[in-house]
Structure formats: C-alpha cells, structure tokens
C-alpha cells in the first residue's frame, strides 16, 4: 500500500476526497486487484485505449453491459493537488464518450504526475498538443437547478474513483 509521503500526494488526496471522489492508494503490483475492487457490482466495465496500451491485462477485466458499460477506466496524465482534480485527455471520440457516459469513472493516476496547481499544469498542456480535448475532472458530476436542488451524475459520472499508483 502506498503511503502519502509527499505534500502533493497528501494535499491531492485531501482535496479529492473533500469534493466526493474516492481515492485508493495502490502499489505497483496491485493495480488489477484494485481495479476489480473499484468496479465491484458494476454491470459492465470498459477501458480506454491508453489503459489498454499501458496495461495489456486490462482486456481480462473488461466486460460489457448494454450499449455503454456502467464503469469506465481511464489513465490520467496529470493530477492537480490544490483542487484534487485529474486531467482526462482522451484522444478518441469513443474514449471521451466512455469517460462521460459512465456511472462510475475509475481514473488511474501515477503519483509522480501530480502538480501543485493549474498554473503548474500549463507547461504539460503546451507540450502535448496531440491532446486536443482536455477536461479537468474534480469529483463526481454535480449540478443544481434554480431552486438549489443538487443533482449528482446528471452531466457526467455519478462516482469518481482515483487509483493513485506508486
């Protein structure tokens, strides 16, 4: 189990959990087991192209449930500690939809890819023009109406699970 050793990791975890995300600290060899735990009870699980490219074993845990899987697994290239945000930078239309139309979004983030704030993230964005569609995700999707009634999961995933790996 990974211990939050740096101030960035500790700040990221605190901020992400404060906005409703679930953060799981995962050691290098425990990723598949953590994915299975995070997807427990789901009626379908889909993984993005980047996850398949980095972890060929992901096909073994992928399962379908209807037109769109209930759970999506993506790989974040960057995390923002000050806000507890993850960057979702999927390159294909299918992968972007997968991350938005799921009920539970599981994001794999390597702890060395954490930066302090959005200003510190800008050099990465400038260095990666191939990522034309970038979304900063901070907690589950939330919205409210004019009467201030909060709804979760209307414009995106209802649950955000971040697997913070060593």
Secondary structure, DSSP 8 states (H G I E B T S, - for coil): -----SHHHHHHHHHHHHTT-EEEEE-GGGHHHHHHHHTTT-S-EEE-HHHHHH-TTHHHH-B--SSS-SEEEEEES-EETTTTEEEE---SHHHHHHHHH-SEEEEEEEGGGEESSHHHHHHHHHH-TT----EEE-SS-EEE-TT--EEESSSS-SEEEEEEE-
